[in-house]
Amino acid sequence: MRYGFNDPLIWVVETSESALLYITFLGAAWVLRNNGHVRIDILVNRVSKRLKYQLGFVTCAIGVIVALIFTIWGGITTWDHWLRGLYKPTVLEIPSWILLIVIPLGSFLVATRFFRKALGYWQKNSSEYTVSFKEY
């Protein structure tokens, strides 16, 4: 529109920014579920299976803690912006709580996904090295 008709759409940049925020926070849990995050597996490929499960559990536990911090901080900030009636002073004048609410929601989904992965690592680690009575 800007170059073809010399009539730019002034709301495009603002909606693109908001869409990127929503895509990032809502897509993170889906990417984590599909193991699409960047991983450095140089160390993990050289350790035993048991240590691999333990490292997986520890990293997932750290992920849960960080995601819960984002959830709590995002919830408090979103609530504060809603109570005060703040808005983003731009062309569209969107209430800022609408933009911020995706942070606690997306972070909660990521925390849930990390928790499920940590539980899976815990179960793999304990079942891998548990001796059953059938063996004796």
RAFENVEN-V19210 format. One record per residue. N is the residue number from 1. BURIAL is + if it has 16 or more other C-alpha atoms within 10 Angstrom, else -. D_FIRST is the distance of its C-alpha to the first C-alpha in whole Angstrom. Layout:
n;burial;d_first
N;BURIAL;D_FIRST
N;BURIAL;D_FIRST
//
This chain:
n;burial;d_first
1;-;0
2;-;4
3;-;6
4;-;5
5;-;5
6;-;6
7;-;6
8;-;5
9;-;7
10;-;10
11;-;12
12;-;11
13;-;13
14;-;16
15;-;16
16;-;16
17;-;18
18;-;20
19;-;20
20;-;21
21;+;24
22;+;25
23;-;25
24;-;27
25;+;30
26;+;30
27;-;30
28;+;32
29;+;35
30;-;34
31;-;34
32;-;37
33;-;39
34;-;38
35;-;39
36;-;36
37;-;36
38;-;37
39;-;41
40;-;43
41;-;46
42;-;48
43;-;51
44;-;50
45;-;51
46;-;54
47;-;56
48;-;58
49;-;57
50;-;58
51;-;57
52;+;53
53;+;53
54;+;54
55;+;52
56;+;49
57;+;51
58;-;51
59;-;47
60;+;46
61;+;48
62;+;46
63;+;43
64;+;44
65;-;45
66;-;42
67;+;40
68;+;42
69;+;42
70;+;38
71;+;39
72;-;41
73;-;39
74;+;36
75;+;38
76;-;40
77;+;36
78;+;34
79;-;37
80;-;38
81;+;34
82;+;35
83;-;38
84;-;37
85;-;33
86;-;31
87;+;27
88;-;25
89;-;24
90;-;20
91;-;17
92;-;19
93;-;22
94;+;23
95;-;27
96;+;28
97;+;30
98;-;28
99;+;26
100;+;30
101;+;31
102;+;30
103;+;32
104;+;35
105;+;35
106;+;33
107;+;36
108;+;39
109;+;38
110;+;38
111;+;41
112;+;43
113;+;41
114;+;43
115;+;46
116;-;46
117;+;46
118;+;49
119;-;51
120;-;51
121;+;52
122;+;55
123;-;56
124;+;56
125;+;57
126;-;60
127;-;61
128;-;61
129;-;64
130;-;66
131;-;69
132;-;70
133;-;73
134;-;73
135;-;73
136;-;77
//
